[in-house]
């Protein structure tokens, strides 16, 4: 082998290892410090390909300390796909899974974790509601091909517990059973069918329609019966059926 070829191989190998071992803290100082992120970064460690960021969230929905860990799959880049394992951990939540974006689609896979229902306090307060208990994500995978959902599976759930509803001058406290939502793909859309865990009765569904740019929610009358406001009528009757444009 010619000396020139050996030198070229050596340079390429050196470049590869230099990039592979590039400190994440250096990348952050050069390119990340000016980004408008909702996190006050306190420490960056590891490498560009496998590292972590620790800091504090400025978001009122989930304030407090947070650790973000990542593992970028270098070999997948050679196949035309950016893929990474991602983990988020804070005082009220823990979530880990994988994400990918490439020539054959984009999506998330094998997301698992849990969070306290109190994290949703800001969103629920607009409806005069607060809730206890915890939320759980199990084996959630969603793949988007173009503007269509091509695969969706997994489960999200709420453990159940006390729900407080503002009704007049004083709140009304209700004891709700657990709720679970199963993900599935239907005609290119993401559908989450929601049931209550005590009797496995349907409560409604959530939907994501990427081709139409819409998100929807359907609530059955059975929800009111669980809250103690039922009148003995048909609990499978649709009480609410709304669709709104996606915010992105």
N, C-alpha and C positions, 0 to 999 in steps of 0.2 A: 504494500500500500504506500502511495506517495506521501511524503512528509506534509504536503499541502493539505491532503485529505485528513491526515491525523490532526493537524492544527484546527481544521474546520470542525471535526467531530469534538475536539476538546472545547472549542469555543461554544458550540451548541450545548454540550453537556454542562458547561459552566453556567451558561445563561439559564438553562432549565432549573438547575439547583438554586441559582440566585433568586429566581422568581418563586420557586417552591418554598424557599425558606425566608422569603421577604417578610419582615416583621409587620404584623397588623398595626402596631402603634405608629410605625413610620408612615404607612399608607394613610392612616387617620390624620396625622399631622399635616400631610401634604394635600389630601383631597377631601377629607371628611369634616374637618373642624368648621368649615363655613356652611355646611348643609343645614337647612331649616328642619331639624328633627325635634320631635316632642320629648327629648330625653337630655338630661344634663349628664354628660359622659364624665365618669370619674376615673375609669381605668380601661385600657385596651391591651389585650394580651394575645399570645399565640402568633400564628402566621396568617398571611393572606388567605390561605386555603383552609386552615382550621384554627379558629381562635374564638375570642369572646369579648364582649363589651359589658361593663357593669356601670350602673349609674342610677339616676332617679328620674322617673317619669314626671313630666309637667302636666300631663293630661288629667283633668279632674275626674274622669271615669275610673282610672286605675292609678292613683298617685302612689308614690313610694318607691322603694328600691326595685331594680330589675336587672336581671342578667340575661344577655342574649348570646347564645352559642351557635356557631355555624361550622359546617364541614362541606366545602365546595368540592364536587366530584370532578377532578381534573380530566380523567379519562373520558367522561361523557362529553366534554367539550369537543374532543376529536371526532365524536359522532354527530356533531351539529346540535348539541343540546346542553343548555346550562342547567345544572341540577345541584341542589344543596340540601343537606340535613339542617334543620333549624330547631332550636329550642328556646322557649321563653319561660322565665321563672320569676315570680314576684311573691309578695306576702300573701296575696289573695288568689293566685292562679299559677298553673303549671301547664305548659303546652309544648308538644314536640311532634315533629313529623318531617316530611320532605316536600319540596316544591321543584318544579321543572318548567322549562320554557324552551321549545325547540322547533325543528322542522315538522314534527309529527303531532304537535299540539302543546298545550300547557295545562298545568293543573297542580293539585296537591295530592299527596297520598299518605296513608297510614298516620293520620293525625290523631293523637290521643292526649288527654289531659283533663283537668278539672279547674273550676273556679267558683268562688263564692257568689251567690246570687246578689249580694249587696253591691257587686260591681255594676249591676244594671240599674242602680238606684236612680241615676240621673234620667235615663230613658223612661223608666216606669213612673217617675214622679209626674211626668206630663199628663199621665192618665189617673193621677191620684192613687197610685198603687205602690206598695213596697213589699218585698218578699224576703223570706229567710231561706235556708237550705243551700244546696250547692248544685252547680251545673257540671255535667260530665260529657266528654267527647270520646267516642270509641270507634277506632278504625275508619275514620272518615277519609274517603278518597273521591275526588271529583276531577274529571278530565274534560277540557274544553277543546274541541276541534273546530277551528273557524269561529263561527258565532253559534255553535250548537254544543250542548252538553252531550258527550258521547259515552260517559260512564259516571255513575254516582253510587256510592254505597257507604254504609256506616250508620252510626246512631248517635244522636245527641239526647240528653235527658236532664230532667230536674228532679231532685230527690224528694220534693214535696216538703210541706211545712206550713208555717203560719204566713198568711198573706193579709196585709192591712189595706183596707180600702176606705178612702175618705168619703163619708156619706153624711153631709151636714156638718155640725160643729165638732163632732167627735168621730174618730176612725172606727170602722167595724173590722174586727179580727176574725178571719176565716181559716179553717184548717183544710188545706187542699191535699189530695193524694199526689203521688209522683206522676210525672209526665215524661213520655219518651217520643222521640221523632225519628222515623226511619227514612233515610235518604234513598232515592231511586231516580233513574232517568226515564222520562216519559216524553216521547216525540221530540227529543232534543232539548228538553227543559229539565230543570232540577226541581223535584217535588219532595217535600218533607211531610210525610203523613204523621200527624200528631195524635197520640192516644193516651189515655190515663192508665197507669200501671196496675191499679187495684182490680179493675174489671176488664181491662184491655178494650175499652169502648172508645170509638173515634171522637175526637174533639175538634178536628179541622185539619187544615194543611197550610203550609207555606210554600211559595213557588218562586222560582227565578227563571225568567223567560229571556235569555240573552238576545235572541234574534229580534224580538219585539222591543227590547230595552226596558222591560217591565219587571217589577217584583209584586207579588200578590200575597194576600192573606185571606183565608176562609175560616170562619168560626161557626161551630154548630151550637144549637140551643142547649146542648148538654153541659156546656161550660157554665151557663147560668144556673143549671140545676145543681152542679157541684158547689157553686157558691151559695146555695140556699135560696135562690131567687126563682126556682122553677115553678111552673103552674100546672105541671102534670100533662102538658101537651106533647107533641112529637119532638123528642129530643134530637132527632137526626135532621131537623129543619135547619137550613142555613140562616144564621143570625146576622153575620157580617160577611161580605164578599167584596174586597177592595183590591185595586191594582194601582200602583204608582210608578212613575218613571224612575229608572235606576239613577243614582246620583253620580255615576261614572260612565 
